[in-house]
Amino acid sequence: MNVAIVGLGYVGLPLSLQFAHNGVNVTGLDIDPAKVNAINAGQTYIKHIAAATVAAQVSAGRFHATTDFSAAGQTEAVIICVPTPLNKNREPDISYVLNSGRAIAPHLRPGMLVVLESSTYPGTTDTDLRDVLEAGSGLKAGADFHLAFSPEREDPGNPDSKVAQIPKVIGGYSPACLEKATAVYSRAIKTLVPVSSCRAAEATKLLENIFRGVNIALVNELKLVYAAMDIDVWEVINAAKTKPFGFMAFYPGPGLGGHCIPIDPFYLTWKAREYGQLTKFIELAGEVNAAMPVHVVNRAAAALNSCRKPVNGSRILLIGLAYKANVDDMRESPTFVLMDELKRRGADVAYYDPFIPVITPTREHGHWTGTQSVTWNRETLSGFDAVIIATAHSGVNYAELADWCPLLIDTRNAMAGIPTRDGQLWKS
Ligand SMILES: NC(=O)c1ccc[n+]([C@@H]2O[C@H](COP(=O)([O-])OP(=O)(O)OC[C@H]3O[C@@H](n4cnc5c(N)ncnc54)[C@H](O)[C@@H]3O)[C@@H](O)[C@H]2O)c1
C-alpha cells in the first residue's frame, strides 16, 4: 500500500512513521522544503520524535518526503494534516486545507481516497474540501473517489501515547468511502471507531476539545473563588479526584495554549451562527480562560508590591514558554501573553525554557523572534525581582528556584512540597 501524508507537522509526521512502521510506503508532502530535506536526511524537528525513528523508516525505503504534489498520484490514499488556525478576526482559516485540496486535485485518480485530519467545523470535508477536489479533478466524491474525515488525537508530551494505540474516529462521505478509509487506517491503527458521516466525525473532535476548554475554564473560575476564601484549589482538585467515578480532574493555569483548545471551539461558534444557534458555554469558557494572563500579571504586581517594588522597571523571568509541560511547542502559549502584558507595564522580561533555546518566528508574536532563553545558574536567576512559573516542565530544578529567587508566582502548583520562605511564594 502507498499513502501520501500532506503536512508533516506534529500530526502528520508521527502518523507517517506509524504507517511506515507497519510496512506501508509513505510519501510525505509538505510545502516547507526544510522539513522535507530534514526527513530525507533522516533527521527530526520535533523533540519527542527521535531522529533514529525517522532515519529507520527512510533508510528502509518506506518513507520519503517531497514538495512535489504530483507524487500523490502514485498513491491510493492522501491524508491531509495541515494547520487550521483562526484569522486575525478569530474566524476559521481553512485556507491551508483548501490549498492542499487544490494541490492534490489534479493528481486524483478514480478509486483514490482523500482524508482530512485537521480539526475543523462540520461541513468542511463534504462541502469546502469536496468542492475544490471535484473542481480540480473533474471527478465526483462518492462516485469516482473516496472522501472521509478522521480527526487526530494526539497527547503531546505523553510518552505513553502511541498513534497506533489511540482509537480513531472515521466518518465517510458514503458507506463505500467509510469502508475504504477503514481499510487504509487499519494498516496503522488498532481500534477504529466508524461514525455515520464526515460531519459526525468533525463534530466529535470539536466536542473533545470544547469539553477540555470548558472544564479548564471551570477550574480557573474556581481558582479565583476558592482563593478569595483562602482555599487552595489544587488541594481541592487532588482530593476530588480520589472519587472513583463521575469526576475527571482538570487543572487551572495561566491561560489556554496549543494548537487545539484555544482555537477549535471557535470553529464551532462561527459555524453555529449560520444555523442561528448560540454557543454560550463556549463563549463564556473563552472569556474566563482569556482573562487568566491578566490575573497572573496582577498577582505578580501584588507580589512585587509586597516588596515595595513596581512592575515598571522590575526584572521578571517567565519559566516555561511551551504551552504544556515537557513539550517544545510554543503555539498559542499564554506565556507570550504574559510577556506582552508585563512589557506593556514597563517590566524587563526574560524567559527560561529548556526545550526552546531561542524563539523562532510565530504568527502572532513575531516581536519576540530571536529572544534567547536565559542560562540556568544562580547568578542569572538571582538577578530577577520575580519569577513566574507559567509551564511546569519536569526537568526544572524548583528547589534551586526557591533558593535563588526572591519572589515566585506559581500558576501550576509546581512548588508543591518545596520549602519556601515567608511571603516568597504566590500561587496564581
Ligand atoms: N498538534 C496537535 O497536538 C494536534 C492534535 C490534534 C489535532 N491537531 C490538528 O491537526 C492539524 C495539523 O496540526 P499540526 O499540529 O500537525 O500542525 P503543524 O503546524 O505542526 O504542521 C502542519 C504542516 O503542514 C504544512 N503545510 C501547510 N500548508 C500546507 C500545504 N498547503 N500543503 C502541504 N503542507 C502544508 C506545514 O509546513 C507544516 O509542516 C490542525 O488542524 C490541528 O488543529 C493537532
The ligand as an ORCA input file, in Angstrom:
! r2SCAN-3c Opt
* xyz 0 1
  N      -0.593     19.254     17.413
  C      -1.562     18.558     17.991
  O      -1.389     18.068     19.097
  C      -2.899     18.315     17.297
  C      -3.777     17.401     17.884
  C      -4.999     17.135     17.263
  C      -5.320     17.804     16.096
  N      -4.453     18.696     15.538
  C      -4.884     19.322     14.296
  O      -4.137     18.793     13.218
  C      -3.890     19.794     12.233
  C      -2.398     19.942     11.989
  O      -1.764     20.365     13.190
  P      -0.231     20.222     13.451
  O      -0.049     20.457     14.912
  O       0.321     18.970     12.867
  O       0.314     21.483     12.610
  P       1.833     21.822     12.241
  O       1.897     23.293     12.044
  O       2.769     21.145     13.198
  O       2.062     21.105     10.843
  C       1.405     21.443      9.674
  C       2.331     21.181      8.491
  O       1.572     21.451      7.306
  C       2.436     22.081      6.384
  N       1.601     22.764      5.398
  C       0.942     23.933      5.495
  N       0.251     24.184      4.373
  C       0.457     23.142      3.549
  C       0.005     22.806      2.244
  N      -0.815     23.606      1.572
  N       0.429     21.655      1.724
  C       1.269     20.837      2.393
  N       1.730     21.092      3.624
  C       1.335     22.238      4.205
  C       3.317     22.966      7.237
  O       4.529     23.293      6.548
  C       3.570     22.059      8.444
  O       4.698     21.223      8.259
  C      -4.556     21.052     12.769
  O      -5.850     21.142     12.235
  C      -4.636     20.799     14.255
  O      -5.712     21.507     14.843
  C      -3.245     18.965     16.115
*
